[in-house]
């Protein structure tokens, strides 16, 4: 299967990638965590073509977001069956949006982004289980201003599997920070989404070239199964 960014790059781009040796596999470890990023009503929106839902959900990904949600559901079930922990992030503001760095770049009804508003909730199709941890953040990366790194160290996590949205925003920021902290990282191509198609493709290309692995949900399902088999053989 061709990468999603294939139709967006030039022959010179291909030459740069080839001669620079970009896109080598980093690989994943033995102790993964599934990280579901910002699958909130604000950022998923309605299951319609994106243009048809923008009046109600100006930050929503529309049908592309919901297509990813359905695949994330599969990954979450597989993670649970393989005893792989699941974390969520929520991008919310507490009481006021005065400190919202996104609000400064977008004209929108900021009251929907305050913690406690129904639009700030995780979609019910992916509602966290009792054992799932939800980390609230106010900036793009799950690492910034949160105890995320502390939890990862305590649990002995060596690999992060990133899904959710948006690809070019919170997913990319979290992936780059995770690699910077020396974790193995995979972004699941068909389980992430963005409002802008070009941003989606460019972010995945950039992550694949320089930072982490970009995998399909099928590849990650196989990986989860391998992790479970190894764990079973050791128990």
C-alpha positions as CSV (number, residue, x, y, z in Angstrom):
1,X,0.0,0.0,0.0
2,X,1.4,3.4,-1.0
3,X,1.9,6.0,1.8
4,X,-0.8,8.6,2.1
5,X,1.6,11.3,1.3
6,X,2.8,9.7,-2.0
7,X,0.7,12.0,-4.3
8,X,1.8,15.2,-2.4
9,X,5.6,14.9,-3.0
10,X,7.7,15.8,-5.9
11,X,10.5,13.9,-7.7
12,X,13.0,16.2,-5.9
13,X,11.3,15.3,-2.6
14,X,11.7,11.6,-3.4
15,X,15.4,12.2,-4.2
16,X,16.0,14.0,-0.9
17,X,14.4,11.1,1.0
18,X,16.4,8.5,-0.9
19,X,19.8,10.2,-0.7
20,X,19.3,11.3,2.9
21,X,18.3,7.8,4.0
22,X,15.2,9.0,5.6
23,X,12.3,6.8,6.8
24,X,14.3,4.0,8.4
25,X,12.3,1.8,10.9
26,X,12.9,2.6,14.6
27,X,11.0,-0.4,15.8
28,X,8.8,-1.0,18.9
29,X,9.6,-2.5,22.2
30,X,8.1,-5.0,24.6
31,X,6.0,-2.7,26.8
32,X,3.7,-0.6,24.7
33,X,1.0,1.9,25.7
34,X,-1.9,2.9,23.5
35,X,-2.4,6.7,23.7
36,X,-5.7,8.0,22.4
37,X,-5.3,11.7,21.8
38,X,-8.1,14.3,22.1
39,X,-11.0,12.2,20.8
40,X,-13.5,14.9,22.1
41,X,-16.6,16.1,20.5
42,X,-14.9,19.5,19.8
43,X,-12.2,17.9,17.8
44,X,-14.1,15.0,16.2
45,X,-17.3,16.8,15.3
46,X,-20.1,15.2,13.4
47,X,-20.0,12.1,11.1
48,X,-20.5,14.2,8.0
49,X,-18.3,15.6,5.2
50,X,-16.2,18.2,7.0
51,X,-17.7,21.2,5.3
52,X,-21.2,20.2,6.3
53,X,-20.4,20.2,10.0
54,X,-18.2,23.2,10.4
55,X,-20.9,25.6,11.5
56,X,-21.5,23.4,14.6
57,X,-18.1,22.0,15.0
58,X,-15.5,24.4,13.6
59,X,-12.6,22.4,15.1
60,X,-14.1,19.0,14.1
61,X,-12.5,16.5,11.8
62,X,-15.9,15.3,10.4
63,X,-16.3,12.0,8.6
64,X,-12.5,11.5,8.5
65,X,-12.4,11.7,12.2
66,X,-15.2,9.2,12.6
67,X,-13.6,6.8,10.2
68,X,-10.5,6.8,12.4
69,X,-12.6,6.5,15.6
70,X,-14.1,3.2,14.3
71,X,-10.5,1.8,13.7
72,X,-9.4,3.1,17.1
73,X,-12.2,1.1,18.7
74,X,-10.7,-2.1,17.2
75,X,-7.2,-1.2,18.5
76,X,-8.5,-0.5,21.9
77,X,-10.3,-3.8,22.1
78,X,-7.1,-5.6,20.9
79,X,-5.0,-3.7,23.5
80,X,-7.3,-4.8,26.3
81,X,-7.2,-8.4,25.1
82,X,-3.4,-8.2,25.1
83,X,-3.2,-6.5,28.5
84,X,-1.8,-3.4,27.0
85,X,-2.7,-0.3,29.0
86,X,-4.7,2.6,27.4
87,X,-4.2,6.3,28.2
88,X,-6.3,9.2,26.9
89,X,-5.6,12.9,26.6
90,X,-8.1,15.7,26.7
91,X,-7.3,19.2,25.5
92,X,-9.3,21.4,27.8
93,X,-9.1,24.8,29.6
94,X,-9.8,25.2,33.3
95,X,-12.4,27.9,34.0
96,X,-11.1,30.3,31.5
97,X,-9.7,30.2,28.0
98,X,-7.4,33.2,28.7
99,X,-4.4,30.8,28.6
100,X,-5.5,28.9,25.5
101,X,-2.8,29.1,22.9
102,X,-5.1,27.8,20.3
103,X,-7.8,30.4,20.9
104,X,-5.4,33.2,20.0
105,X,-5.1,31.7,16.5
106,X,-8.8,30.9,15.8
107,X,-12.0,32.8,16.1
108,X,-14.5,30.5,17.7
109,X,-16.9,30.1,20.7
110,X,-14.3,29.4,23.4
111,X,-16.9,28.4,26.0
112,X,-17.1,25.0,24.4
113,X,-13.5,24.3,25.2
114,X,-13.8,24.8,29.0
115,X,-13.6,21.7,31.2
116,X,-17.2,20.6,32.1
117,X,-18.8,21.6,28.8
118,X,-20.3,18.5,27.0
119,X,-18.3,19.4,23.9
120,X,-15.1,18.9,25.8
121,X,-16.0,15.3,26.6
122,X,-14.5,12.2,24.9
123,X,-16.9,10.7,22.4
124,X,-19.1,8.0,23.9
125,X,-18.0,5.4,21.3
126,X,-14.5,5.6,22.9
127,X,-15.5,6.3,26.5
128,X,-12.6,5.4,28.9
129,X,-12.9,2.2,31.0
130,X,-12.5,2.2,34.7
131,X,-8.8,1.3,34.3
132,X,-8.0,3.8,31.6
133,X,-6.1,7.0,32.7
134,X,-7.3,10.3,31.3
135,X,-4.7,13.1,31.2
136,X,-5.9,16.7,30.8
137,X,-3.6,19.1,29.0
138,X,-3.8,22.7,27.8
139,X,-1.2,22.5,25.1
140,X,-0.5,20.3,22.1
141,X,1.9,17.8,23.6
142,X,0.8,15.2,26.2
143,X,4.1,15.8,27.9
144,X,3.9,19.5,28.5
145,X,2.6,20.6,31.9
146,X,1.3,17.1,32.8
147,X,2.6,14.1,34.8
148,X,2.6,11.9,31.7
149,X,6.4,11.2,31.7
150,X,6.2,10.2,35.4
151,X,3.5,7.6,34.7
152,X,5.4,6.1,31.7
153,X,8.5,5.7,33.9
154,X,6.6,4.1,36.7
155,X,4.9,1.6,34.4
156,X,8.1,0.7,32.5
157,X,6.6,1.7,29.2
158,X,9.1,1.7,26.3
159,X,6.8,2.2,23.3
160,X,3.9,4.6,22.6
161,X,1.2,3.9,20.0
162,X,-0.4,7.2,19.1
163,X,-3.9,7.6,17.6
164,X,-6.5,10.4,17.5
165,X,-6.2,14.0,16.4
166,X,-5.2,16.2,15.0
167,X,-2.3,14.6,13.1
168,X,-0.4,17.9,12.5
169,X,-1.2,19.2,16.0
170,X,-1.4,17.2,19.2
171,X,-0.4,13.9,17.6
172,X,2.7,15.3,16.0
173,X,3.7,17.3,19.1
174,X,3.3,14.3,21.4
175,X,5.2,12.0,18.9
176,X,8.2,14.4,18.7
177,X,8.3,14.9,22.5
178,X,8.1,11.1,23.0
179,X,11.0,10.4,20.7
180,X,12.9,13.3,22.3
181,X,12.4,11.4,25.6
182,X,13.8,8.2,23.9
183,X,10.6,6.2,23.7
184,X,9.8,4.1,20.6
185,X,6.8,5.6,18.8
186,X,4.4,4.5,16.2
187,X,1.7,6.8,14.8
188,X,-1.1,4.7,13.3
189,X,-1.9,6.2,9.9
190,X,-5.5,5.1,9.6
191,X,-6.3,6.0,13.2
192,X,-5.3,9.7,13.0
193,X,-7.1,12.6,11.3
194,X,-6.8,16.3,10.6
195,X,-9.0,19.1,9.5
196,X,-6.7,20.0,6.6
197,X,-5.8,17.2,4.2
198,X,-2.4,18.7,3.3
199,X,-1.5,19.1,7.0
200,X,-2.4,15.4,7.6
201,X,-0.2,14.2,4.8
202,X,2.7,16.5,5.5
203,X,2.7,15.7,9.2
204,X,2.7,11.9,8.6
205,X,5.5,12.3,6.0
206,X,7.6,14.4,8.4
207,X,7.1,12.0,11.3
208,X,7.9,9.0,9.1
209,X,11.0,10.7,7.7
210,X,12.7,11.9,10.9
211,X,11.0,10.9,14.1
212,X,9.0,7.7,14.4
213,X,7.3,4.8,12.6
214,X,4.1,5.3,10.7
215,X,2.1,2.1,10.8
216,X,-1.3,0.8,9.7
217,X,-3.9,-0.4,12.3
218,X,-3.4,-3.9,10.8
219,X,0.3,-3.8,11.6
220,X,-0.3,-2.6,15.1
221,X,-2.9,-5.3,15.7
222,X,-0.2,-7.9,14.7
223,X,2.2,-6.2,17.0
224,X,-0.2,-6.3,20.0
225,X,-0.7,-10.0,19.3
226,X,3.1,-10.6,19.3
227,X,3.4,-8.7,22.6
228,X,0.7,-10.9,24.1
229,X,2.4,-14.1,22.9
230,X,5.7,-13.1,24.4
231,X,4.1,-12.1,27.7
232,X,2.2,-15.4,27.8
233,X,5.3,-17.4,27.2
234,X,7.1,-15.7,30.1
235,X,4.3,-16.2,32.6
